[in-house]
Amino acid sequence: MARFAGMEETDKSYHGFSLPVNSDHKATELRLFSASPPHMRAFHLAWISLFTCFLSTFATAPLLPIIRDNLNLTDTDIGNAGIASVSGAIFSRLIMGPACDLIGPRLTLATVSLLIAPTVCFTSIASSATPFILLRFFAGLSIANFVANQFWMSSMFSASVVGFANGIGAGWANVGSGAALLLMPLIYSLICSIGVTSFTAWRVAFFVPATLQAVTAIMVLVYGQDLPDGNFRKLQDSGEKQRDDFFSVIFNGIKNYRGWILGLVYGYSFGVELTVDNIIAEYFYDRFGLGIRVAGMVAAGFGLANVVSRPSGGMVSDAMGRRFGMRGRLWSLWVVQAIAGALCVLLGRVNSLGGSAAVMFAFSLFVQAASGLTFGIVPFVSKRLKFFKGNRHHPHGHPHSYLYSAHHLHTLPPMGRHVLRPIRRSKCHRRRLLLARMGYKGDRYIQPTSLTIIPMNESGNRMTVNPSYPILGLHIFACVCFGGPHAEWLDDQN
């Protein structure tokens, strides 16, 4: 059995739990092949449910070449639909953190999934660009369950293994984006093989991810548990957990400046990842003339890398934290994200299919590991998290301690949709990509950070990458790493 243990003191009596726990009943081990309640059952329910949310959100991406012909979508329509699918999460994530604090991650996650699943089905009845874009916006709202996923992990696992738990829980869930690129073309082809026309087959295919999303949401409601000692409602009714005020939760999260800084940096890892998920299959389809199934299979490698990349980031964060304290976690994130930025630049300079696929896969490993490393830092941003360790009067944690996860770490990253933004395509439908949102004048695009004029390459059709934005993000993060006052981030990680 795969077992990952922390270095902290555990309560040897286990208090009736199947895993060793600390004084707050948080598990100090992560047993991946166990489904024992409440810790490991919550772990598996959280990542499986979020997996289906990613599957539903990105189900459209690999079928875009078919959908655009059926709905007569323009380049602008496709770009707006991709932005809408990620932008939808911005609004929903604003309230996800407070919702988790107020009613618990189990009910929050299940409610969002059940409300959004019908909109995925409704994609099958879209007849023009406007409803298609609108439905993609609503489907993207389900990604906000990322907040509930990470909240749930941090509620069930102690600080010594929470980085790895967050990395695994989010990484395996993010594989849903790669699974969509791989499975949706296969489902589409299977439906076509039984005699269904192409323009009908893609519509029928959307019922598969919608059904899976609804089923997993019901499983979360039936089998899940918010905290090691019970559900929020039960603990609040018994007086073991205080009832929280919504506006107080909002205020305490917004005023945490460290969360804003870390959220901005996270936008250059997870934000870029979401954007690439939306366009990478169509890029290979148009750029290299691949068939829709082959393009989906190649592009799926980007999302599927989450199986190992994001968990690896969490493991590295925990290991560096045990050895070097908080600075170890910060340094490791800075180094990994710097490598990811370099690979992002390189991806735009490669012209061959094999080279592009290889660089894409390497880029995915580092950009996703950076996301895992970020959530190894998440539980330590606010000193209020000390309540998790020693305040026996509120053993389940300070009511405001996770809000920044929604408002900062989950609101800013979707704005990274501008980090790889579709600008225009040539007559042969080959898309050029430009790193970061840019101002433009005629056929020339202006790089805001340096005001350097970048001429449009009318004959080219490769990814054009502007390295200034990831570098800007890295410099901001360097201020966090090396600034004297920020050294006060919790070094006591037990």
N, C-alpha and C positions, 0 to 999 in steps of 0.2 A: 504494500500500500504506500502510495506517495505521501510522505509526511514532511512538513516543513515547520520547524519550531523556532521560536524566538529565544532570546537570551535572558528573559526576565524571570523574576520569581513567580511561581505559580502556586495556586492553592491545591495541595496534594489531595484534598478530600473530593475534588471535582464538583462538589455540591449537587450530585445527581446528574451531571452532564457527562456526555460520552467523550468529550475532549477536555484536556486540562485547561483551567481557566485562571484568570487573575482575580483580584479582590472585587472587581466590578462585574465578574462573570463573563468577561470577554475571553474568547478562545485564544490561547497562546500557541496553538498549532493549527496548520491548515492541511487537512487530509483530503486530497482531491478525489479519491475513489470512495469516499464515504458520503452517505446522504442522511446521516444521523441528525435528528432535530436537537436544538433549533439552529445551531450555527451552520452546519454544512448544508442542511436543507434550504435555509435562506440563501446561502451562497449559490447553489445550483439554480434555484428558482429565479434569482435576480439576473444571472447572466443569460439564462435561456430565454427569459421574457424579453430582455433587451436585445438579444440576438434577433428575435422575430421582428422587433421594431426596426432595426437596421435593414433587415431583409425587405420589409415592406417599403421603407423610405427609398431604398436604392433599387427597387425592382424595375423601375422605369429605365434606368441608365442603359443597360445592355440592349434594350429593345427600341431605343430612340431612332435608329435608322429606319425601322418599320413604322413606328408611330408618326414620325415627321412626314412620311409620304402619305399616310392615311389621313392625317389631320391637316395637311398642307402647312406645316409649321415653317416659319422663317427662321433665319439664324438668330434674330432678336428674340423670337418666341422661345427657342430652345435655351438661350442664355438666361432669359428671365425665369423660365421654369426651373432651371438648375439653382438659381439664386433663391427662388421662392422655397424650394424644398429644404434649404438650410436656414433661410431667414425665419421660417415659421418657428423654429426652435428658440429663437431669441425671445419671443414674447412669452412662450410657455415656460421657459426656464427662469424667467423673472419671478414666477410664483412657485416654482417647484421646491425650492429650498424652504421657504416658509411653510408650504404645504406639508413637507416631510416633518418639519418641526411640530406642526400643529396636529396632524392626523396620522403620521407615521409613514414610512416608506412603502409598506405593503399595500395599503389602501390607495396611496397616491399612484404607485406604479400601475396597479390593476385598473384604476379608473381611467387613466390616460390611454392605456392600451385599448380598453373596451370602447371608449368614445371615438378613437381614431380609426379603428379597424374598418368600420363601414365606409369611411372616405376612400380607403384603398380599393374597396370593391367598386365604388362609384367611378373610379378612374376608367372602368370598362365602358362607361356610357358617355365619356367625353366625345364631343363632336367638333370642337373647334379649339383654337388656342386659349381663349379666355377661361373656359371651365377646366381645361387641362392644367393651366398654370395655377389656378385656384386650388384644385385638388392636390397638386403637388405641395402647395403651401400647407394644407391641412395634414397631409400624410407626414410631412416633416416635423410636425408637432410632437410626434411620438418619440423622437430622439431625445426629447427633454427627460425621458425616463432614465437617461444617463445619470442625472442627479440622484434619483431614488436609488439606483444601483450602487453608487459610491457611498451614499448615506447609509445604506443597509450594511455594506461591507464594514464601514467604520464603526457601526453600532454593534457588530458581532465579533470583531477581531481586535486584539490588543495592538498597541503601538509597535511592538517588536515584529509583527508579521503583517501589519495593515498595509504596508506598501506592496507586498507581494499579493495579498488578497485583493487589493484594488486593481493591481496590474492584471491578475488572472481574470477577475470578474469583468473588467472592462475590455480586456484584450480578447477573450473568447466571445464576448458579445459583439465586438466590432467585426469579428469574422463574418457576421451577417451581411456586411456590405460586399465582401468578396464572394460569399455564397450566392448573393443575388446576381452578381456578374456571371457566375458559373452556372447556376441552376435555371434562371429565368429563360435563357436561350434554349436550354434543353427541354424545359416544360413547353415552351412555344413550339419547338420542333416536334415534340411528341404529339401535341394537339393537331398540328398540321398533318402529321402522318396518318391520322384517322379520317382525313378528308375535309377538315375544317379549313376555310379560306384563311389566307395570311392576315387580312385585316380584322378577322373575327378571332383568330387564335390568340393574338396578343391581349385582347380584351378578356378572354376566358382565363388566361394565365394569372391575372391579378387576384383571382379568388383564392389561389393557393396561399400566398403570404398573408392575406387578410384573415383567412381561417386559422392559420397557425398563431397569429398574433392574438386573436380572441381566445383560443384554447389555452394558451400559456397564461393569459391574464386571469382566467378562471382558476387555474392551478395555483397561482399566487394567492388568490383570495382564500382558497380552500385549505391549502397546506402550509402557507407561510406564517411567520411570526415576526413582529417588528423588532423586538429586543430579546435578549437571552431570558429575561424573566417574564415575558408575556407581551401582549399587544398594547398599543398606546391607550386605547379606550379603557381597557381593564385596569391598567396601572393608574390612570388618571382618576377613575371612579373610586379606586381603593385608597387614593391619597399618596401612593408611592411615587407618583410623578406629577409635577405641577402643571396646570394648564397655562398655555402661553398666549401672550397677546400678539396679534398679527403685526401691528405697527412697531412694537418694540423689537420684534424679530427683524423687520426690515431695516430699522435704524441701526441696530447693532452690526448688521452685516455690511451696510453701505459705508460706514465710517472706518472700516478696517482697510487702511491704505495698502498693507502688504498684500491683501487679496487682489486689489486692483493691479498691482505690479505683476504678481504671479499670473493673473488672468490674461494680461496682455502678452506675456511670454507664451502662455499655453495656446494662444491664438495662432502662434507660428508653428505649432506642432499639430494639434488636433484640428485647428481651422484649415490648415493646408490639407490634412488627410481627408476631411469631408469634401473639400472641393475637388481633389483628385478622384475620389470615389465617383463623383458625378460625371466626370468627363473622360476618364481614361479609356473606357471601352470604345466610345465613339472616336476618340483620338486614334487608336490603333486601327479601327475600321476605315476611317477616312485617310489617314496618313500613309498606311502601308497596304491598303486594299485588301484587308483580311475579310473573311466571311464573318457573319454575325456570331456564330458559335465559337470560332477560333479567336476572334477579338475578345469575346467574353472570357474565354479560358485564359488568355494571356493577361488580361486586365485583372482577373480574379486573384492573381498572385499578390497584388498590392494589398487587398483586404485580408486575404488568408494568412498573410505574414503575421497578423495579430495573434495567432495561436501561440507564437513564441516571443515575438518582439516586445509587446507591451508587458507581459509578465516578466520578461527578462529585465526590463527597466525597473519594475518594482523590486525584483530580487537585488539588483545592483544598489538601488536606493537603500534598502534595509541593511545590506552588507556594509556599505560605506557609512551609514549612520551609526552602526555598532562600532566601527573602527575609528571614525574621525568625527562623529557627532553631526550636527546639522550642516556644518561647512562641507562635510563629505557628501551629503545629499545634494547640496547646491552645486558643488564643483562637478560632480558626475553629470548632472543635468546640463550644465553649461557646455561641457565637452561634447556630449552626445548631440545636443542641439546644434552645435557649431558644425559637426560632421554632417548632420542632416541638411543644413543650409548649403554646404559645399556640394553635396550630391544633388540638391535641387537645381543648382546652377548648372551642374554637369549634365543633368537630364535634358536640359534645353539645347545642348550642344551636340548631341548624338544623333546621327542621321540613319543608322542602320536599325533594322528590326531587332536583331539579336542584342545589339548594344543597348538599345532603348529598354528592352525587357530586363536586361541584367542590371542596368543602373536604376530602373524603376524598383526592382526588388530590393536592391541595397538601400535605396532611399527610403522605402517603406519600413525596413527594419529599424533604421535610426530615428525616423520621424515618429514612429509609433512607440519606440522605446523611450523617447523623450516625453511622450504623454504619460507613460507608466512612471517615469522618474518624477514627473510633476506631482502625481498623486501619492508619491511617497513622502512629499512635503506637506500635502494638504492638511493632515491632522495636526500639524505643528504651527500653522500660520497664526492662530489666535491663542494667546496664553489662557483664554478661558477654558481651553481643553484640559487644563489641570483638574477641572472638576471631574473629569472622567476617571482620574486616578484615585483621588483621595477624599472627595466629598461624599461621605456615606449618606448624607441627608438627601442628595440628589444623585444616586448611583448611576443614572442613565445619561448623565452629561448635561452640560449647560444648554438651555433651550436655543441659544442663538449661535452656537459654535460652528454650525455647518452652513449658515446662510451664504457665506462668500462662495461656497461651492456652486451655488446656483447663480448668484448675481454676477460674480467675477469669472470664475473658472468655466461657467457654462453660458454666459451671455457674450463675452468678448470673443471666444473662439469661433462661433459661427460667422462673425464679421470677417473672419479669414477667408470667406468666399471671394473676397477681393484679391487675395494673395495669388491665386491662379484664376484669372478671370477671362472668359472667352471674349475676344474683341471682335473678330470678323473672320469670315471664311472666303476663300477664293471661289471661282465659278465651279470648280470641281469638288466643292464641299469639303475642302481640307481646312481644318481649323488651326489658327495660330493662337497661341496662348501667351499672355504677358503677365509676368509676376508683379502682383500688387495693382491696386486701383490707380489709374493714372489720369491726369488731365490731358487733353489733346488739342491740337491746333492743326486743322486740315488732316494731312496724312502723316503727321508727326506726333509722337506721344512724348509728354514731358514727365520726367522723373522728379517728383516733388521734393525729395530729400536733397538732390543736388542740382536740380533744374537743368540737367543735361538733356539735350534733344536726342531722341532715339528715332532714327528714320524707319519708316515702315518698309519691310522687304516685300515688294509686290510679287516677286517670283518665288519666294520661299514659302515653305509650308511646314516648318518645324516649330517646336516650342521655343519661344523667345523668353529668356528668364532674366529678370532684373535682380541682382544679388543684394541691392541696397536694403530691401525690407527685412529679410532675415537677419542681416548684419545689424540693422537698427534695433531689432528685437533683442539680439544678443548683447548689444551694448547696454540696453536698458537693464537686462538681467545681470550684467556684470556689476552694475551699481548695487544690486541686491547682494551679490556674492561678496563684494569687497568693501562695501560701505560699513564703517565702524558701527553705527547705531543698529544696523540690521543683524549684527552678530548676536543680538539678544534673542533671535529666534530660538525656540526651545531646544536646548542641547540635551535636556533630561528627557529621554524618549521612552521611558518605561510606561 
